[in-house]
Amino acid sequence: MRRSHRCVVALCLLAALAGCGAVLDGRATPEPVELGNASVPAGITADDVDASTLAANHDAVLGSTSYTVLVREVVTSNGTVRRNATRVRRVAPGGDRYLFRRVQRTNGFPTSSLAPVLTYWYDGTAVTQRIGTGATARIDRFPTEPPGPLRDPTSHWGVARVLGAFELRPNRTLGDGPVRLTGVRFSDPESAPSPSFVGPPRNASLTAVVDGRGFVRSYRFAYDADASGVSGTVRVVRRVRFVAVGATTVEPPAWADDAR
């Protein structure tokens, strides 16, 4: 097995793309409050949203169960799609195992040098990384300490950052339905997560859906930015969904044995 410097760099970059952050120690969900006719989680009032409290709720729900994270990010410039990337992450209860796959298509964009398909499997003690597909794929295995390269398995830190970047207002709900949060004005632009290949976000908007248990089921984050090597402004639209909560199966891929 070859452990090249290039593979280490690729793994670090992948970890950055997947999202990093500190893990909350406690996972006790705060008591809900009332909003109109609905019971909603702590951190939401009729006039305000506390991003850190919602992030704690989110972590409390997902921290001890399995789930799948679906991310799609599309970057356009002058009506042309410059980057179309999808990420799927399947996480076992407690985040002690996970399978990650990123697929991207680019058109004259800074990330064109990244592998179109990259997958990794974390088994609790090591990461097995696969670059490419089929017989020509390169596979390497790297021992690592828990929780592996993904420092924020529940994405609660990413949730705190994106929600904390905006002045958010909840939409009134009926019954026990979810609460929809809308943000059209930055309150802390520097908190907004953005990839290293684009400049600071501007003209941003955010919509998020939070259920009665307090975890963020989905959000859409859109903004304008400058990108190196791309003429004019680019538009970035990122959609994130947390699905199959408690119903996700996390098994090692067949190719993981090839690196042993």
Buried (B, 14 or more C-beta within 10 A) or exposed (E): EEEEEEBEEBBEBBBEBBBEBEBBEEBEBBEBBEBEEBBBBBBBEEEEBBBBBBBBBBBBBBBEBBBBBBBBBBBBBEEEEBBBBBBBBBBBBBBBBBBBBBBBEBBEBBBBEBBBBBBBBBBBEBBBBBBBBEEEBBBBBBEBEEBBBBBBBBBBBBBBBBBBBBBBBBEEBEEEEBBBBBBEEBEEBEBBBBBEBBBEBEEBBBBBBBBBBBBBBBBBBBBBBEBEEBEEBBBBBBBBBBEEBEEBEBEEBEBBEEBE
